Amino acid sequence: MIALLTGKIAYKAPDYVILDVNGVGYHVFIPFSTYYALPAEGGAATLQIHTSVKEDAINLYGFRTLQEKELFQLLIGVSGVGPKLANGILSNSEPAELADSLVNGNLARLSAIPGIGKKTAERLVLELKEKMKKLGMAHPAPGGAALPAKQEVREDVLSALINLGYKESVVQKALAELKVPEDTTVEALLKQALKILMK
């Protein structure tokens, strides 16, 4: 069971990275909160790993901090929440913000996340409220290196949000509302788009 990987980032996308560990490339799914904190391609990174084993696949989910990994594991412990949805929840909400929503029973905020209906939101609050209080979530570290501003920045954000469960038309509308500066980064554009989508 893989629990930790340290290597060089061979490829970086908003929803996954290829981590080169001594010549072996590991495909690791990541939430946006981890993506924001990673260095640029070629940089060294250590990821806390959760290994998800299914009959037809073995998937790796990576996190910059042990707290993020613990939160992910708490989420998948809730009935009806699998690794993909848990990863999506972390992508839609910073760990500290998610913890606040769970502790305060903010069902509207939780229900706005793709894949989570009112019943799932209620179940999350019921099962995780007390655990969140004990976990004591810290605010995540600031983002890593900026990427050059190109049309591919917008395309990367569009692709990542569609993979997260948002409809393409809805994402396109959100991106159209944003004034995108020439020097924007994927990280910055993701955060702005999510603010609109989560309203």
Solvent accessible surface area in square Angstrom, and as a share of the most:
residue,aa,sasa,rsa
1,M,189,0.84
2,I,56,0.29
3,A,57,0.44
4,L,96,0.48
5,L,15,0.07
6,T,79,0.46
7,G,15,0.15
8,K,105,0.45
9,I,1,0.01
10,A,56,0.44
11,Y,100,0.38
12,K,18,0.08
13,A,11,0.08
14,P,7,0.04
15,D,32,0.17
16,Y,57,0.22
17,V,0,0.00
18,I,47,0.24
19,L,0,0.00
20,D,42,0.22
21,V,26,0.15
22,N,151,0.78
23,G,69,0.66
24,V,83,0.48
25,G,50,0.48
26,Y,58,0.22
27,H,79,0.35
28,V,0,0.00
29,F,66,0.27
30,I,0,0.00
31,P,0,0.00
32,F,2,0.01
33,S,7,0.04
34,T,0,0.00
35,Y,2,0.01
36,Y,12,0.05
37,A,17,0.13
38,L,0,0.00
39,P,37,0.23
40,A,36,0.28
41,E,93,0.42
42,G,46,0.45
43,G,20,0.20
44,A,81,0.63
45,A,5,0.04
46,T,56,0.33
47,L,1,0.00
48,Q,42,0.19
49,I,2,0.01
50,H,32,0.14
51,T,18,0.10
52,S,10,0.07
53,V,93,0.54
54,K,112,0.47
55,E,187,0.84
56,D,130,0.67
57,A,39,0.30
58,I,119,0.60
59,N,40,0.21
60,L,15,0.08
61,Y,14,0.05
62,G,0,0.00
63,F,0,0.00
64,R,87,0.32
65,T,63,0.37
66,L,97,0.48
67,Q,52,0.23
68,E,8,0.03
69,K,23,0.10
70,E,60,0.27
71,L,0,0.00
72,F,0,0.00
73,Q,73,0.33
74,L,44,0.22
75,L,0,0.00
76,I,44,0.22
77,G,61,0.58
78,V,4,0.02
79,S,76,0.49
80,G,68,0.65
81,V,8,0.05
82,G,30,0.29
83,P,25,0.16
84,K,154,0.65
85,L,37,0.18
86,A,0,0.00
87,N,15,0.07
88,G,7,0.06
89,I,0,0.00
90,L,1,0.01
91,S,6,0.04
92,N,6,0.03
93,S,6,0.04
94,E,49,0.22
95,P,3,0.02
96,A,9,0.07
97,E,72,0.32
98,L,1,0.01
99,A,8,0.06
100,D,82,0.42
101,S,7,0.04
102,L,0,0.00
103,V,38,0.22
104,N,111,0.57
105,G,28,0.27
106,N,66,0.34
107,L,55,0.27
108,A,82,0.64
109,R,44,0.16
110,L,1,0.00
111,S,41,0.27
112,A,37,0.29
113,I,3,0.01
114,P,29,0.18
115,G,66,0.63
116,I,9,0.04
117,G,40,0.39
118,K,136,0.57
119,K,161,0.68
120,T,22,0.13
121,A,0,0.00
122,E,72,0.32
123,R,75,0.27
124,L,0,0.00
125,V,20,0.11
126,L,149,0.74
127,E,70,0.31
128,L,2,0.01
129,K,72,0.31
130,E,103,0.46
131,K,99,0.42
132,M,4,0.02
133,K,109,0.46
134,K,176,0.75
135,L,40,0.20
136,G,49,0.47
137,M,29,0.13
138,A,60,0.47
139,H,155,0.69
140,P,49,0.31
141,A,67,0.52
142,P,122,0.77
143,G,40,0.38
144,G,35,0.34
145,A,48,0.37
146,A,73,0.57
147,L,49,0.24
148,P,82,0.52
149,A,32,0.24
150,K,117,0.50
151,Q,114,0.51
152,E,92,0.41
153,V,3,0.02
154,R,72,0.26
155,E,91,0.41
156,D,54,0.28
157,V,0,0.00
158,L,29,0.14
159,S,56,0.36
160,A,3,0.02
161,L,0,0.00
162,I,64,0.33
163,N,83,0.43
164,L,33,0.16
165,G,50,0.48
166,Y,21,0.08
167,K,149,0.63
168,E,93,0.42
169,S,80,0.52
170,V,66,0.38
171,V,0,0.00
172,Q,81,0.36
173,K,141,0.60
174,A,2,0.02
175,L,1,0.00
176,A,82,0.63
177,E,104,0.47
178,L,29,0.14
179,K,187,0.79
180,V,51,0.29
181,P,71,0.44
182,E,148,0.67
183,D,113,0.58
184,T,10,0.06
185,T,20,0.11
186,V,1,0.00
187,E,14,0.06
188,A,38,0.30
189,L,1,0.00
190,L,0,0.00
191,K,85,0.36
192,Q,60,0.27
193,A,0,0.00
194,L,16,0.08
195,K,146,0.62
196,I,36,0.18
197,L,24,0.12
198,M,24,0.11
199,K,197,0.84
